[in-house]
Amino acid sequence: MVELDERLRALRGAAAETAGELRAHAAALDATPHDLKPHLGVAAFDLIRRCTTPQRFGGEPLRVGRHAFTTGSSLETLVWMTELAHGDAGMVLAAPGPSLAGILLDQLGDEAQQEYFHRAVARDAVWAFFAVTEPGHGSDAGAMESTLHRTAADVHLLNGAKRYIGNGARGEIGVVFARTGSGPLSVRAALVEATDPGFRARELDMVGLRGAALGAIELRDVPVPEDRLLARHLPATRRGLWGAVRVFNTVRPQVAALAVGTGLACLDLVRAERPQAPGLAEFAGRLESCRRLVYAAGAALDRDRDDAVLSSAAKVAAVAAARAACRFVVRSLGPAALVDHPLLEKWYRDVGAFEFMEGTSDIQRLHVARAEVRGRTGGRR
């Protein structure tokens, strides 16, 4: 069990204070997810930027009382993310900033690459993309078809197609995974800008979590200089796939945090209209238990970035609890609540999307089972 100290309680309180503003913008963003101009001034976006941009690359720390926060631990991220998702998860995903690409740059980028990337996204209204998934293959790196072909001493040509990429159509800079050969160690990550020749992106229609703005990317002879290939300074076993796995391990409990926050938001509607509804306390307790599991997953990652067992368990539990909470609200308030409360209808769509982010529940159960068989769960239950 993880108990928040004074510092983390202050961070949680600061995030909670801004969550209501996110909820006020949520319906408008859901209606027009690619028009972010009306929403860029929300305080939570500033909080996210301050907590995800390294101070040495232009970031300004978030200050709460006597405490300062910048690119911090996984636990810190999960604390503020859960609270902001209690406002609206779609708005959280719409925030400008380094996103998943920033996590990868921090793992695989050299100092010059990190500075180039982070200074680019430190400006207001700049989004980043992280492109692994491909049409027909999903995130199966073993079947990846995108290629990086060396044509000169210091230039590669990037070709392929990516789909279901967060910020794919609005992102200005990001990373794309591709193959330099046929072997498992040939997968590399390249730093790419949307203005590069041969880069084309388009929006995809979405049902839930529309703030994530999934897009499809086509890459036709996109030039990639040698100094934009990540992990050049690392051994072959610590390059493309190793970095991607670490990103997924880091982001998985974040999806769980988004689910917990959304479930809590749904319960707010019942508290407002039927505070004595049978089952309300039970669902609230279930989500609070998931919150503690999310915190525990974050603390485990801070100790060991490869310890993702609790991350998988947290995602399974949180997604199931959030979906059950949505159904509970509809049962408690009646089906007409989906019309009377537009945000409930939105959240009902959103919780379905969590299942497919960073691996389905079946995949997460396999992760936990394999860790148990290998004796890597440390007896945790």
C-alpha positions as CSV (number, residue, x, y, z in Angstrom):
1,M,0.0,0.0,0.0
2,V,1.3,3.5,-0.9
3,E,0.5,6.4,1.4
4,L,0.9,9.8,-0.1
5,D,3.2,12.1,1.8
6,E,2.6,15.8,2.2
7,R,4.3,16.6,-1.1
8,L,2.1,14.2,-3.1
9,R,-1.0,15.3,-1.3
10,A,-0.3,18.8,-2.4
11,L,0.1,17.7,-6.0
12,R,-3.1,15.8,-5.8
13,G,-4.9,18.8,-4.4
14,A,-3.6,21.1,-7.1
15,A,-4.7,18.7,-9.8
16,A,-8.2,18.3,-8.2
17,E,-8.7,22.1,-8.2
18,T,-8.3,22.2,-12.0
19,A,-10.4,19.1,-12.8
20,G,-13.7,21.0,-12.8
21,E,-12.5,23.3,-15.6
22,L,-11.6,20.2,-17.8
23,R,-15.1,18.9,-17.3
24,A,-16.6,22.2,-18.3
25,H,-14.8,21.9,-21.7
26,A,-15.3,18.2,-22.2
27,A,-18.5,18.2,-24.2
28,A,-17.3,20.8,-26.7
29,L,-14.0,19.0,-27.2
30,D,-15.8,15.7,-27.8
31,A,-18.0,17.5,-30.5
32,T,-15.0,19.0,-32.3
33,P,-11.8,17.2,-31.1
34,H,-9.5,18.8,-33.7
35,D,-10.4,22.3,-32.7
36,L,-8.3,22.9,-29.6
37,K,-8.1,26.7,-29.7
38,P,-11.0,27.2,-27.3
39,H,-9.4,24.9,-24.7
40,L,-5.7,25.8,-24.7
41,G,-6.0,28.2,-21.8
42,V,-7.2,25.7,-19.2
43,A,-5.1,25.5,-16.1
44,A,-4.7,21.8,-16.3
45,F,-2.9,22.0,-19.6
46,D,-0.3,24.2,-18.0
47,L,0.0,21.8,-15.1
48,I,0.6,18.9,-17.5
49,R,3.2,20.8,-19.5
50,R,5.1,21.8,-16.3
51,C,5.0,18.2,-15.1
52,T,6.2,16.6,-18.3
53,T,8.8,19.0,-19.7
54,P,12.3,18.7,-18.2
55,Q,13.4,21.9,-16.6
56,R,16.8,21.8,-18.3
57,F,15.1,22.0,-21.7
58,G,12.9,24.9,-21.0
59,G,10.4,23.5,-18.6
60,E,9.0,25.5,-15.7
61,P,8.3,23.6,-12.5
62,L,4.8,23.5,-11.1
63,R,4.9,25.1,-7.7
64,V,2.4,24.1,-5.0
65,G,3.2,25.8,-1.7
66,R,6.8,25.0,-0.9
67,H,6.9,22.1,-3.3
68,A,8.1,22.1,-6.9
69,F,7.3,19.5,-9.5
70,T,8.7,18.9,-13.0
71,T,9.3,15.7,-14.9
72,G,8.9,13.4,-11.9
73,S,8.3,9.8,-11.0
74,S,5.6,7.5,-12.3
75,L,3.9,7.8,-8.9
76,E,3.7,11.6,-9.2
77,T,2.3,11.4,-12.8
78,L,-0.4,8.9,-11.7
79,V,-1.4,11.1,-8.8
80,W,-2.1,14.2,-10.9
81,M,-3.5,12.1,-13.9
82,T,-6.1,10.4,-11.8
83,E,-7.4,13.7,-10.5
84,L,-7.4,15.3,-13.9
85,A,-9.3,12.4,-15.4
86,H,-11.9,12.9,-12.6
87,G,-12.6,16.0,-14.6
88,D,-12.4,14.4,-18.1
89,A,-9.9,11.9,-19.5
90,G,-10.5,13.0,-23.1
91,M,-9.3,16.5,-22.1
92,V,-6.2,15.0,-20.5
93,L,-5.3,13.2,-23.7
94,A,-5.9,16.4,-25.7
95,A,-3.2,18.3,-23.8
96,P,-0.2,19.5,-25.7
97,G,3.1,18.2,-24.7
98,P,5.7,15.4,-25.1
99,S,3.3,12.5,-24.4
100,L,4.6,9.0,-25.1
101,A,7.3,10.3,-27.4
102,G,8.8,12.2,-24.6
103,I,9.0,9.0,-22.5
104,L,10.9,7.3,-25.3
105,L,13.3,10.2,-25.8
106,D,14.1,10.1,-22.1
107,Q,14.9,6.4,-22.5
108,L,16.7,6.3,-25.9
109,G,17.6,9.8,-26.9
110,D,21.1,11.3,-26.4
111,E,21.4,14.7,-24.9
112,A,21.2,16.5,-28.2
113,Q,18.1,14.6,-29.3
114,Q,16.4,15.1,-26.0
115,E,17.1,18.9,-26.1
116,Y,15.9,19.1,-29.8
117,F,12.6,17.3,-29.0
118,H,11.8,18.8,-25.6
119,R,12.5,22.4,-26.7
120,A,10.2,21.9,-29.6
121,V,7.3,20.7,-27.5
122,A,8.0,23.1,-24.6
123,R,6.1,25.8,-26.7
124,D,2.4,26.2,-26.3
125,A,0.1,24.1,-28.5
126,V,2.6,21.6,-29.8
127,W,1.6,17.9,-29.8
128,A,3.9,14.9,-30.2
129,F,3.1,11.5,-31.7
130,F,4.4,7.9,-31.0
131,A,3.9,5.7,-34.1
132,V,4.2,1.9,-33.7
133,T,0.9,0.4,-34.7
134,E,0.4,-0.5,-38.3
135,P,-2.6,-1.4,-40.5
136,G,-3.2,-5.2,-40.3
137,H,-0.6,-5.8,-37.7
138,G,-1.5,-3.7,-34.7
139,S,1.4,-3.3,-32.3
140,D,3.0,-6.6,-33.2
141,A,6.6,-5.5,-33.7
142,G,7.5,-8.9,-35.2
143,A,5.2,-8.2,-38.1
144,M,6.2,-4.5,-38.6
145,E,6.6,-3.6,-42.3
146,S,7.8,0.0,-42.1
147,T,11.4,0.3,-43.2
148,L,14.5,2.6,-42.8
149,H,16.7,2.1,-45.8
150,R,20.2,3.7,-45.8
151,T,20.8,5.5,-49.1
152,A,23.9,7.7,-48.2
153,A,26.4,7.9,-45.4
154,D,24.2,9.9,-43.1
155,V,20.7,9.6,-44.4
156,H,17.9,6.9,-44.3
157,L,14.6,6.9,-46.1
158,L,11.6,6.0,-44.0
159,N,8.7,4.2,-45.7
160,G,5.5,2.6,-44.4
161,A,2.1,3.3,-42.8
162,K,1.0,3.7,-39.2
163,R,-2.5,3.8,-37.9
164,Y,-4.4,4.6,-34.6
165,I,-1.7,7.0,-33.6
166,G,-2.5,9.5,-30.8
167,N,-2.1,13.1,-32.1
168,G,-1.3,11.5,-35.5
169,A,-2.9,14.3,-37.5
170,R,-2.2,17.2,-35.2
171,G,1.3,16.3,-33.9
172,E,4.2,18.3,-35.1
173,I,7.0,16.1,-34.0
174,G,7.4,12.5,-32.8
175,V,9.0,9.1,-33.2
176,V,8.3,6.4,-35.7
177,F,9.4,2.8,-35.4
178,A,10.7,1.0,-38.5
179,R,13.0,-1.8,-39.5
180,T,16.6,-1.5,-40.8
181,G,16.7,-5.2,-41.5
182,S,14.8,-8.5,-40.9
183,G,16.1,-9.4,-37.5
184,P,14.5,-8.7,-34.1
185,L,17.2,-6.2,-33.2
186,S,16.7,-4.3,-36.4
187,V,13.7,-2.2,-35.2
188,R,14.7,1.4,-34.6
189,A,13.0,4.6,-33.6
190,A,13.4,7.7,-35.7
191,L,12.7,11.3,-34.7
192,V,10.4,12.7,-37.3
193,E,8.6,16.0,-37.9
194,A,5.3,16.4,-39.7
195,T,6.8,19.0,-42.1
196,D,9.4,16.5,-43.3
197,P,9.1,15.6,-47.1
198,G,7.0,12.5,-47.7
199,F,5.1,12.7,-44.3
200,R,1.3,12.6,-44.7
201,A,-1.3,12.3,-41.9
202,R,-5.0,12.3,-41.7
203,E,-7.7,12.2,-39.0
204,L,-9.5,9.0,-38.1
205,D,-13.2,8.9,-37.0
206,M,-13.5,8.0,-33.3
207,V,-16.3,7.0,-31.0
208,G,-14.7,7.3,-27.5
209,L,-11.8,9.4,-26.1
210,R,-12.0,11.7,-29.1
211,G,-9.6,14.1,-27.4
212,A,-6.8,11.6,-28.2
213,A,-7.3,12.5,-31.9
214,L,-6.1,9.2,-33.4
215,G,-4.7,9.5,-36.9
216,A,-3.2,7.6,-39.8
217,I,0.3,8.4,-41.0
218,E,1.8,7.6,-44.4
219,L,5.6,7.7,-44.9
220,R,7.1,7.9,-48.4
221,D,10.8,8.3,-48.6
222,V,10.9,10.5,-45.6
223,P,14.5,11.5,-45.1
224,V,16.0,10.7,-41.7
225,P,19.5,12.0,-40.9
226,E,21.7,9.7,-38.9
227,D,21.5,12.0,-35.9
228,R,17.7,11.5,-35.7
229,L,18.0,7.8,-35.1
230,L,17.5,7.2,-31.4
231,A,19.8,5.0,-29.2
232,R,22.8,5.3,-31.4
233,H,24.8,5.5,-28.2
234,L,23.3,2.3,-26.8
235,P,24.0,-1.4,-27.5
236,A,21.7,-3.1,-30.0
237,T,19.7,-4.8,-27.3
238,R,18.8,-1.5,-25.8
239,R,17.4,0.2,-28.8
240,G,14.0,0.1,-30.5
241,L,11.9,-2.7,-29.0
242,W,13.5,-2.4,-25.5
243,G,12.6,1.3,-25.5
244,A,9.0,0.7,-26.7
245,V,8.4,-1.9,-24.0
246,R,9.5,0.5,-21.4
247,V,7.2,3.1,-22.7
248,F,4.3,0.7,-22.6
249,N,5.2,-0.3,-19.1
250,T,5.2,3.3,-18.1
251,V,1.9,4.3,-19.8
252,R,-0.1,1.2,-18.8
253,P,-0.9,2.4,-15.3
254,Q,-1.6,5.8,-16.7
255,V,-4.5,4.2,-18.7
256,A,-5.6,2.7,-15.4
257,A,-5.5,6.1,-13.8
258,L,-7.6,7.6,-16.6
259,A,-10.1,4.8,-16.1
260,V,-10.3,5.3,-12.3
261,G,-10.8,9.0,-12.8
262,T,-13.6,8.5,-15.3
263,G,-15.3,6.0,-13.1
264,L,-15.3,8.5,-10.2
265,A,-16.7,11.2,-12.5
266,C,-19.6,8.9,-13.3
267,L,-20.3,8.3,-9.7
268,D,-20.5,12.1,-9.1
269,L,-23.8,12.1,-11.1
270,V,-25.3,9.5,-8.8
271,R,-24.1,11.4,-5.7
272,A,-25.8,14.5,-7.0
273,E,-29.2,12.9,-7.8
274,R,-29.5,9.7,-5.8
275,P,-27.0,9.9,-2.9
276,Q,-28.7,7.0,-1.2
277,A,-28.6,4.7,-4.3
278,P,-27.9,1.1,-3.3
279,G,-24.4,0.1,-4.4
280,L,-23.0,3.6,-4.5
281,A,-20.6,3.1,-1.6
282,E,-19.6,-0.3,-3.0
283,F,-18.6,1.1,-6.4
284,A,-16.9,4.1,-4.8
285,G,-14.9,1.7,-2.6
286,R,-14.0,-0.4,-5.6
287,L,-12.6,2.6,-7.5
288,E,-10.7,3.8,-4.5
289,S,-9.1,0.3,-4.2
290,C,-8.1,0.6,-7.9
291,R,-6.6,4.0,-7.2
292,R,-4.4,2.5,-4.5
293,L,-3.4,-0.3,-6.9
294,V,-2.5,2.4,-9.5
295,Y,-0.3,4.2,-7.0
296,A,1.4,0.9,-6.1
297,A,2.1,0.2,-9.8
298,G,3.7,3.7,-10.1
299,A,5.9,3.1,-7.0
300,A,7.0,-0.3,-8.4
301,L,8.0,1.4,-11.7
302,D,9.9,4.0,-9.8
303,R,11.9,1.2,-8.2
304,D,12.4,-0.8,-11.4
305,R,11.2,0.4,-14.9
306,D,10.9,-3.3,-16.0
307,D,8.6,-4.3,-13.1
308,A,5.3,-4.0,-14.9
309,V,3.3,-6.8,-13.1
310,L,1.3,-4.3,-11.0
311,S,0.8,-2.1,-14.0
312,S,-0.9,-4.9,-15.8
313,A,-3.0,-5.8,-12.8
314,A,-4.0,-2.2,-12.3
315,K,-5.1,-1.7,-15.8
316,V,-7.3,-4.9,-15.7
317,A,-8.9,-3.9,-12.4
318,A,-9.4,-0.2,-13.2
319,V,-10.9,-0.7,-16.7
320,A,-13.4,-3.3,-15.3
321,A,-14.3,-1.1,-12.4
322,A,-14.9,2.0,-14.6
323,R,-17.1,0.1,-17.0
324,A,-19.1,-1.4,-14.2
325,A,-19.4,2.1,-12.6
326,C,-20.9,3.5,-15.9
327,R,-23.4,0.7,-16.1
328,F,-24.3,1.3,-12.4
329,V,-25.0,4.9,-13.1
330,V,-27.4,4.1,-15.9
331,R,-29.2,1.5,-13.7
332,S,-29.4,4.0,-10.9
333,L,-30.6,7.0,-12.8
334,G,-32.4,5.2,-15.6
335,P,-31.6,5.0,-19.4
336,A,-32.8,8.5,-19.9
337,A,-29.8,9.7,-18.0
338,L,-27.7,9.1,-21.1
339,V,-29.8,11.9,-22.7
340,D,-30.2,14.1,-19.7
341,H,-26.5,14.0,-18.9
342,P,-24.5,14.3,-22.2
343,L,-21.2,13.8,-20.3
344,L,-22.5,10.4,-19.0
345,E,-23.1,9.3,-22.6
346,K,-19.6,10.5,-23.5
347,W,-18.0,8.7,-20.5
348,Y,-19.9,5.6,-21.4
349,R,-18.1,5.7,-24.8
350,D,-14.8,6.6,-23.3
351,V,-14.6,3.7,-20.9
352,G,-14.9,1.3,-23.7
353,A,-11.8,2.8,-25.4
354,F,-9.6,2.1,-22.3
355,E,-9.9,-1.6,-22.9
356,F,-7.8,-1.3,-26.1
357,M,-5.2,1.1,-24.9
358,E,-1.8,-0.4,-24.2
359,G,-3.0,-4.0,-24.5
360,T,-6.4,-5.6,-23.8
361,S,-7.3,-7.1,-20.5
362,D,-6.6,-10.6,-21.8
363,I,-3.0,-9.5,-22.8
364,Q,-2.5,-8.0,-19.3
365,R,-3.7,-11.3,-17.7
366,L,-1.1,-13.1,-19.7
367,H,1.6,-10.7,-18.5
368,V,0.7,-11.3,-14.9
369,A,0.4,-15.1,-15.4
370,R,3.8,-15.3,-17.1
371,A,5.4,-13.3,-14.4
372,E,3.9,-15.6,-11.8
373,V,5.2,-18.7,-13.6
374,R,8.7,-17.1,-13.7
375,G,8.6,-16.2,-10.1
376,R,8.7,-12.4,-10.7
377,T,5.7,-11.4,-8.8
378,G,7.4,-11.6,-5.5
379,G,4.4,-13.2,-3.9
380,R,2.2,-10.2,-4.6
381,R,-1.5,-10.8,-4.8
